[in-house]
Amino acid sequence: MGKIIMDSNGLVANAKSLANNADTYDSELAKIKSAVEELKPYWTDAAGQEFFQLFEEKYAVVDGMGQAIRDLGIAVEKTNTTMNNAIDESMSAFK
């Protein structure tokens, strides 16, 4: 039983670390988007338009990944809490 708790606590720590990294990830992503936005007035030909369209499509996917990572961290933490509560209840029956 102790191993399960240790493993689940490690999983929560990893999920929190991922969520913290997602914040850094968002910050860096914002810098990239800003740099791309600065190019728009200067790159107006068809190739530029194609690049900006592709960038926006990919940006939306990548931006969503940061939120998905945070959501995963929250889900892992809630599951861990629920599991720990269930284990505590089970163990109290043996007292």
N, CA, C and O atoms as a GROMACS GRO file, in nm:
protein
  380
    1MET      N    1   0.082  -0.119   0.000
    1MET     CA    2   0.000   0.000   0.000
    1MET      C    3   0.087   0.126   0.000
    1MET      O    4   0.056   0.223  -0.069
    2GLY      N    5   0.194   0.123   0.077
    2GLY     CA    6   0.284   0.238   0.083
    2GLY      C    7   0.344   0.271  -0.052
    2GLY      O    8   0.361   0.388  -0.085
    3LYS      N    9   0.377   0.167  -0.131
    3LYS     CA   10   0.435   0.190  -0.263
    3LYS      C   11   0.336   0.262  -0.353
    3LYS      O   12   0.374   0.351  -0.430
    4ILE      N   13   0.210   0.225  -0.344
    4ILE     CA   14   0.107   0.291  -0.426
    4ILE      C   15   0.100   0.439  -0.391
    4ILE      O   16   0.094   0.524  -0.480
    5ILE      N   17   0.102   0.470  -0.262
    5ILE     CA   18   0.095   0.610  -0.220
    5ILE      C   19   0.218   0.685  -0.267
    5ILE      O   20   0.208   0.797  -0.317
    6MET      N   21   0.336   0.624  -0.251
    6MET     CA   22   0.459   0.691  -0.296
    6MET      C   23   0.455   0.714  -0.446
    6MET      O   24   0.492   0.822  -0.493
    7ASP      N   25   0.412   0.612  -0.523
    7ASP     CA   26   0.406   0.626  -0.668
    7ASP      C   27   0.306   0.734  -0.709
    7ASP      O   28   0.333   0.814  -0.799
    8SER      N   29   0.190   0.737  -0.643
    8SER     CA   30   0.089   0.837  -0.680
    8SER      C   31   0.136   0.977  -0.640
    8SER      O   32   0.109   1.073  -0.712
    9ASN      N   33   0.204   0.990  -0.527
    9ASN     CA   34   0.258   1.121  -0.489
    9ASN      C   35   0.365   1.166  -0.588
    9ASN      O   36   0.374   1.285  -0.618
   10GLY      N   37   0.445   1.073  -0.637
   10GLY     CA   38   0.544   1.106  -0.739
   10GLY      C   39   0.478   1.150  -0.868
   10GLY      O   40   0.526   1.242  -0.935
   11LEU      N   41   0.368   1.085  -0.902
   11LEU     CA   42   0.293   1.121  -1.021
   11LEU      C   43   0.238   1.263  -1.009
   11LEU      O   44   0.243   1.340  -1.104
   12VAL      N   45   0.187   1.296  -0.892
   12VAL     CA   46   0.136   1.432  -0.869
   12VAL      C   47   0.249   1.534  -0.880
   12VAL      O   48   0.231   1.639  -0.941
   13ALA      N   49   0.363   1.502  -0.822
   13ALA     CA   50   0.478   1.594  -0.832
   13ALA      C   51   0.517   1.616  -0.977
   13ALA      O   52   0.547   1.728  -1.018
   14ASN      N   53   0.517   1.509  -1.056
   14ASN     CA   54   0.550   1.521  -1.198
   14ASN      C   55   0.445   1.604  -1.272
   14ASN      O   56   0.479   1.685  -1.358
   15ALA      N   57   0.318   1.583  -1.238
   15ALA     CA   58   0.211   1.659  -1.303
   15ALA      C   59   0.223   1.807  -1.269
   15ALA      O   60   0.202   1.892  -1.356
   16LYS      N   61   0.255   1.839  -1.143
   16LYS     CA   62   0.273   1.979  -1.104
   16LYS      C   63   0.392   2.041  -1.177
   16LYS      O   64   0.388   2.156  -1.218
   17SER      N   65   0.497   1.963  -1.192
   17SER     CA   66   0.615   2.011  -1.264
   17SER      C   67   0.579   2.041  -1.410
   17SER      O   68   0.621   2.142  -1.466
   18LEU      N   69   0.501   1.952  -1.470
   18LEU     CA   70   0.456   1.975  -1.608
   18LEU      C   71   0.374   2.104  -1.616
   18LEU      O   72   0.392   2.183  -1.709
   19ALA      N   73   0.285   2.124  -1.520
   19ALA     CA   74   0.202   2.245  -1.521
   19ALA      C   75   0.289   2.370  -1.508
   19ALA      O   76   0.264   2.470  -1.575
   20ASN      N   77   0.390   2.364  -1.422
   20ASN     CA   78   0.482   2.478  -1.409
   20ASN      C   79   0.557   2.502  -1.539
   20ASN      O   80   0.578   2.616  -1.580
   21ASN      N   81   0.598   2.393  -1.603
   21ASN     CA   82   0.666   2.406  -1.731
   21ASN      C   83   0.573   2.462  -1.838
   21ASN      O   84   0.617   2.532  -1.929
   22ALA      N   85   0.444   2.432  -1.827
   22ALA     CA   86   0.347   2.484  -1.923
   22ALA      C   87   0.342   2.636  -1.915
   22ALA      O   88   0.323   2.703  -2.017
   23ASP      N   89   0.358   2.692  -1.795
   23ASP     CA   90   0.360   2.838  -1.782
   23ASP      C   91   0.480   2.898  -1.855
   23ASP      O   92   0.467   2.999  -1.925
   24THR      N   93   0.596   2.836  -1.840
   24THR     CA   94   0.717   2.881  -1.911
   24THR      C   95   0.696   2.865  -2.061
   24THR      O   96   0.731   2.953  -2.140
   25TYR      N   97   0.639   2.753  -2.098
   25TYR     CA   98   0.609   2.722  -2.237
   25TYR      C   99   0.520   2.831  -2.297
   25TYR      O  100   0.546   2.879  -2.407
   26ASP      N  101   0.415   2.871  -2.224
   26ASP     CA  102   0.325   2.976  -2.272
   26ASP      C  103   0.398   3.108  -2.292
   26ASP      O  104   0.375   3.179  -2.389
   27SER      N  105   0.488   3.139  -2.199
   27SER     CA  106   0.565   3.263  -2.208
   27SER      C  107   0.653   3.264  -2.333
   27SER      O  108   0.658   3.363  -2.406
   28GLU      N  109   0.720   3.153  -2.357
   28GLU     CA  110   0.806   3.144  -2.476
   28GLU      C  111   0.723   3.145  -2.604
   28GLU      O  112   0.762   3.205  -2.704
   29LEU      N  113   0.609   3.080  -2.600
   29LEU     CA  114   0.520   3.077  -2.716
   29LEU      C  115   0.470   3.217  -2.749
   29LEU      O  116   0.459   3.254  -2.866
   30ALA      N  117   0.440   3.295  -2.646
   30ALA     CA  118   0.396   3.433  -2.667
   30ALA      C  119   0.506   3.517  -2.733
   30ALA      O  120   0.477   3.602  -2.817
   31LYS      N  121   0.630   3.492  -2.695
   31LYS     CA  122   0.743   3.564  -2.757
   31LYS      C  123   0.753   3.530  -2.905
   31LYS      O  124   0.777   3.618  -2.989
   32ILE      N  125   0.735   3.403  -2.938
   32ILE     CA  126   0.741   3.360  -3.078
   32ILE      C  127   0.628   3.425  -3.157
   32ILE      O  128   0.649   3.477  -3.266
   33LYS      N  129   0.507   3.422  -3.101
   33LYS     CA  130   0.392   3.481  -3.170
   33LYS      C  131   0.415   3.631  -3.192
   33LYS      O  132   0.384   3.683  -3.299
   34SER      N  133   0.469   3.698  -3.094
   34SER     CA  134   0.497   3.841  -3.106
   34SER      C  135   0.597   3.868  -3.219
   34SER      O  136   0.579   3.960  -3.298
   35ALA      N  137   0.701   3.786  -3.226
   35ALA     CA  138   0.802   3.803  -3.332
   35ALA      C  139   0.740   3.780  -3.470
   35ALA      O  140   0.772   3.851  -3.565
   36VAL      N  141   0.653   3.680  -3.479
   36VAL     CA  142   0.587   3.651  -3.607
   36VAL      C  143   0.495   3.767  -3.645
   36VAL      O  144   0.489   3.807  -3.761
   37GLU      N  145   0.423   3.822  -3.548
   37GLU     CA  146   0.334   3.936  -3.575
   37GLU      C  147   0.413   4.055  -3.628
   37GLU      O  148   0.363   4.129  -3.713
   38GLU      N  149   0.533   4.074  -3.579
   38GLU     CA  150   0.616   4.185  -3.626
   38GLU      C  151   0.658   4.168  -3.772
   38GLU      O  152   0.687   4.266  -3.840
   39LEU      N  153   0.660   4.044  -3.820
   39LEU     CA  154   0.696   4.019  -3.960
   39LEU      C  155   0.583   4.051  -4.058
   39LEU      O  156   0.609   4.081  -4.174
   40LYS      N  157   0.460   4.045  -4.012
   40LYS     CA  158   0.345   4.056  -4.102
   40LYS      C  159   0.349   4.177  -4.196
   40LYS      O  160   0.322   4.162  -4.315
   41PRO      N  161   0.382   4.295  -4.148
   41PRO     CA  162   0.381   4.410  -4.240
   41PRO      C  163   0.488   4.401  -4.350
   41PRO      O  164   0.475   4.465  -4.454
   42TYR      N  165   0.590   4.323  -4.328
   42TYR     CA  166   0.701   4.316  -4.422
   42TYR      C  167   0.694   4.197  -4.517
   42TYR      O  168   0.763   4.195  -4.619
   43TRP      N  169   0.613   4.098  -4.484
   43TRP     CA  170   0.609   3.977  -4.565
   43TRP      C  171   0.466   3.958  -4.614
   43TRP      O  172   0.388   3.882  -4.557
   44THR      N  173   0.434   4.029  -4.722
   44THR     CA  174   0.296   4.036  -4.769
   44THR      C  175   0.269   3.955  -4.895
   44THR      O  176   0.155   3.950  -4.942
   45ASP      N  177   0.371   3.890  -4.950
   45ASP     CA  178   0.348   3.812  -5.072
   45ASP      C  179   0.276   3.681  -5.038
   45ASP      O  180   0.245   3.654  -4.922
   46ALA      N  181   0.249   3.602  -5.141
   46ALA     CA  182   0.174   3.477  -5.123
   46ALA      C  183   0.245   3.382  -5.027
   46ALA      O  184   0.180   3.316  -4.946
   47ALA      N  185   0.377   3.374  -5.036
   47ALA     CA  186   0.452   3.286  -4.946
   47ALA      C  187   0.436   3.331  -4.801
   47ALA      O  188   0.421   3.249  -4.711
   48GLY      N  189   0.438   3.461  -4.780
   48GLY     CA  190   0.419   3.515  -4.645
   48GLY      C  191   0.281   3.483  -4.592
   48GLY      O  192   0.265   3.442  -4.477
   49GLN      N  193   0.180   3.503  -4.677
   49GLN     CA  194   0.043   3.474  -4.635
   49GLN      C  195   0.025   3.325  -4.602
   49GLN      O  196  -0.042   3.290  -4.505
   50GLU      N  197   0.086   3.241  -4.683
   50GLU     CA  198   0.080   3.096  -4.657
   50GLU      C  199   0.148   3.062  -4.524
   50GLU      O  200   0.096   2.982  -4.446
   51PHE      N  201   0.263   3.125  -4.500
   51PHE     CA  202   0.334   3.101  -4.374
   51PHE      C  203   0.248   3.143  -4.255
   51PHE      O  204   0.235   3.068  -4.158
   52PHE      N  205   0.190   3.264  -4.262
   52PHE     CA  206   0.112   3.315  -4.149
   52PHE      C  207  -0.012   3.230  -4.123
   52PHE      O  208  -0.051   3.208  -4.008
   53GLN      N  209  -0.074   3.182  -4.230
   53GLN     CA  210  -0.191   3.095  -4.212
   53GLN      C  211  -0.149   2.964  -4.144
   53GLN      O  212  -0.214   2.919  -4.050
   54LEU      N  213  -0.041   2.904  -4.193
   54LEU     CA  214   0.008   2.780  -4.133
   54LEU      C  215   0.050   2.803  -3.988
   54LEU      O  216   0.024   2.721  -3.901
   55PHE      N  217   0.117   2.916  -3.964
   55PHE     CA  218   0.159   2.947  -3.827
   55PHE      C  219   0.038   2.956  -3.734
   55PHE      O  220   0.041   2.900  -3.624
   56GLU      N  221  -0.067   3.025  -3.776
   56GLU     CA  222  -0.186   3.040  -3.691
   56GLU      C  223  -0.250   2.904  -3.662
   56GLU      O  224  -0.295   2.879  -3.550
   57GLU      N  225  -0.255   2.818  -3.763
   57GLU     CA  226  -0.313   2.684  -3.742
   57GLU      C  227  -0.231   2.605  -3.641
   57GLU      O  228  -0.286   2.545  -3.549
   58LYS      N  229  -0.101   2.606  -3.657
   58LYS     CA  230  -0.013   2.530  -3.567
   58LYS      C  231  -0.009   2.594  -3.429
   58LYS      O  232  -0.002   2.525  -3.327
   59TYR      N  233  -0.012   2.728  -3.425
   59TYR     CA  234  -0.011   2.799  -3.297
   59TYR      C  235  -0.132   2.759  -3.213
   59TYR      O  236  -0.120   2.736  -3.092
   60ALA      N  237  -0.248   2.750  -3.276
   60ALA     CA  238  -0.370   2.713  -3.203
   60ALA      C  239  -0.355   2.574  -3.140
   60ALA      O  240  -0.398   2.552  -3.027
   61VAL      N  241  -0.296   2.482  -3.214
   61VAL     CA  242  -0.275   2.346  -3.162
   61VAL      C  243  -0.178   2.350  -3.044
   61VAL      O  244  -0.206   2.292  -2.938
   62VAL      N  245  -0.067   2.416  -3.062
   62VAL     CA  246   0.037   2.420  -2.958
   62VAL      C  247  -0.014   2.495  -2.835
   62VAL      O  248   0.014   2.455  -2.722
   63ASP      N  249  -0.086   2.603  -2.856
   63ASP     CA  250  -0.141   2.679  -2.745
   63ASP      C  251  -0.237   2.593  -2.663
   63ASP      O  252  -0.238   2.600  -2.540
   64GLY      N  253  -0.316   2.512  -2.730
   64GLY     CA  254  -0.408   2.421  -2.662
   64GLY      C  255  -0.336   2.315  -2.581
   64GLY      O  256  -0.388   2.268  -2.480
   65MET      N  257  -0.216   2.279  -2.624
   65MET     CA  258  -0.139   2.177  -2.552
   65MET      C  259  -0.103   2.225  -2.412
   65MET      O  260  -0.105   2.147  -2.317
   66GLY      N  261  -0.069   2.352  -2.398
   66GLY     CA  262  -0.036   2.406  -2.266
   66GLY      C  263  -0.152   2.393  -2.169
   66GLY      O  264  -0.134   2.355  -2.054
   67GLN      N  265  -0.272   2.425  -2.217
   67GLN     CA  266  -0.390   2.412  -2.132
   67GLN      C  267  -0.420   2.265  -2.103
   67GLN      O  268  -0.460   2.231  -1.992
   68ALA      N  269  -0.400   2.180  -2.200
   68ALA     CA  270  -0.423   2.036  -2.179
   68ALA      C  271  -0.329   1.982  -2.072
   68ALA      O  272  -0.368   1.897  -1.991
   69ILE      N  273  -0.206   2.029  -2.071
   69ILE     CA  274  -0.109   1.985  -1.969
   69ILE      C  275  -0.156   2.029  -1.831
   69ILE      O  276  -0.148   1.952  -1.735
   70ARG      N  277  -0.204   2.152  -1.820
   70ARG     CA  278  -0.255   2.200  -1.691
   70ARG      C  279  -0.376   2.116  -1.646
   70ARG      O  280  -0.386   2.077  -1.530
   71ASP      N  281  -0.467   2.090  -1.740
   71ASP     CA  282  -0.586   2.010  -1.708
   71ASP      C  283  -0.547   1.870  -1.662
   71ASP      O  284  -0.607   1.816  -1.569
   72LEU      N  285  -0.447   1.813  -1.726
   72LEU     CA  286  -0.399   1.681  -1.686
   72LEU      C  287  -0.344   1.685  -1.544
   72LEU      O  288  -0.372   1.595  -1.465
   73GLY      N  289  -0.268   1.787  -1.512
   73GLY     CA  290  -0.213   1.800  -1.378
   73GLY      C  291  -0.323   1.808  -1.273
   73GLY      O  292  -0.313   1.746  -1.167
   74ILE      N  293  -0.428   1.884  -1.302
   74ILE     CA  294  -0.542   1.896  -1.210
   74ILE      C  295  -0.611   1.761  -1.193
   74ILE      O  296  -0.645   1.722  -1.081
   75ALA      N  297  -0.632   1.690  -1.303
   75ALA     CA  298  -0.698   1.559  -1.297
   75ALA      C  299  -0.616   1.460  -1.216
   75ALA      O  300  -0.671   1.384  -1.136
   76VAL      N  301  -0.485   1.459  -1.237
   76VAL     CA  302  -0.398   1.367  -1.163
   76VAL      C  303  -0.403   1.398  -1.014
   76VAL      O  304  -0.411   1.307  -0.931
   77GLU      N  305  -0.399   1.526  -0.980
   77GLU     CA  306  -0.402   1.564  -0.839
   77GLU      C  307  -0.535   1.525  -0.774
   77GLU      O  308  -0.536   1.475  -0.661
   78LYS      N  309  -0.646   1.548  -0.843
   78LYS     CA  310  -0.778   1.510  -0.789
   78LYS      C  311  -0.788   1.359  -0.770
   78LYS      O  312  -0.837   1.312  -0.668
   79THR      N  313  -0.740   1.285  -0.869
   79THR     CA  314  -0.744   1.139  -0.860
   79THR      C  315  -0.659   1.091  -0.744
   79THR      O  316  -0.700   1.001  -0.671
   80ASN      N  317  -0.544   1.150  -0.726
   80ASN     CA  318  -0.455   1.112  -0.616
   80ASN      C  319  -0.522   1.139  -0.482
   80ASN      O  320  -0.515   1.056  -0.391
   81THR      N  321  -0.585   1.254  -0.469
   81THR     CA  322  -0.654   1.288  -0.344
   81THR      C  323  -0.766   1.189  -0.316
   81THR      O  324  -0.781   1.141  -0.203
   82THR      N  325  -0.844   1.157  -0.418
   82THR     CA  326  -0.954   1.061  -0.403
   82THR      C  327  -0.900   0.925  -0.362
   82THR      O  328  -0.954   0.860  -0.273
   83MET      N  329  -0.792   0.882  -0.427
   83MET     CA  330  -0.733   0.752  -0.395
   83MET      C  331  -0.679   0.750  -0.253
   83MET      O  332  -0.700   0.654  -0.179
   84ASN      N  333  -0.610   0.856  -0.213
   84ASN     CA  334  -0.556   0.862  -0.077
   84ASN      C  335  -0.667   0.861   0.027
   84ASN      O  336  -0.653   0.798   0.132
   85ASN      N  337  -0.776   0.930  -0.001
   85ASN     CA  338  -0.890   0.928   0.091
   85ASN      C  339  -0.950   0.789   0.103
   85ASN      O  340  -0.985   0.744   0.212
   86ALA      N  341  -0.961   0.719  -0.010
   86ALA     CA  342  -1.015   0.583  -0.009
   86ALA      C  343  -0.923   0.489   0.069
   86ALA      O  344  -0.970   0.403   0.143
   87ILE      N  345  -0.793   0.506   0.051
   87ILE     CA  346  -0.696   0.423   0.125
   87ILE      C  347  -0.706   0.452   0.274
   87ILE      O  348  -0.704   0.360   0.356
   88ASP      N  349  -0.717   0.580   0.310
   88ASP     CA  350  -0.730   0.616   0.451
   88ASP      C  351  -0.854   0.553   0.512
   88ASP      O  352  -0.850   0.502   0.624
   89GLU      N  353  -0.966   0.556   0.439
   89GLU     CA  354  -1.089   0.495   0.488
   89GLU      C  355  -1.072   0.345   0.506
   89GLU      O  356  -1.115   0.288   0.607
   90SER      N  357  -1.009   0.281   0.409
   90SER     CA  358  -0.986   0.136   0.417
   90SER      C  359  -0.898   0.101   0.536
   90SER      O  360  -0.924   0.005   0.608
   91MET      N  361  -0.794   0.180   0.557
   91MET     CA  362  -0.700   0.153   0.666
   91MET      C  363  -0.766   0.178   0.802
   91MET      O  364  -0.733   0.109   0.899
   92SER      N  365  -0.857   0.274   0.810
   92SER     CA  366  -0.921   0.303   0.938
   92SER      C  367  -1.013   0.188   0.980
   92SER      O  368  -1.042   0.173   1.098
   93ALA      N  369  -1.057   0.109   0.885
   93ALA     CA  370  -1.140  -0.007   0.918
   93ALA      C  371  -1.061  -0.112   0.995
   93ALA      O  372  -1.119  -0.194   1.066
   94PHE      N  373  -0.929  -0.110   0.980
   94PHE     CA  374  -0.844  -0.209   1.047
   94PHE      C  375  -0.796  -0.162   1.184
   94PHE      O  376  -0.728  -0.236   1.254
   95LYS      N  377  -0.831  -0.042   1.222
   95LYS     CA  378  -0.784   0.012   1.351
   95LYS      C  379  -0.869  -0.037   1.465
   95LYS      O  380  -0.845  -0.002   1.580
   0.00000   0.00000   0.00000
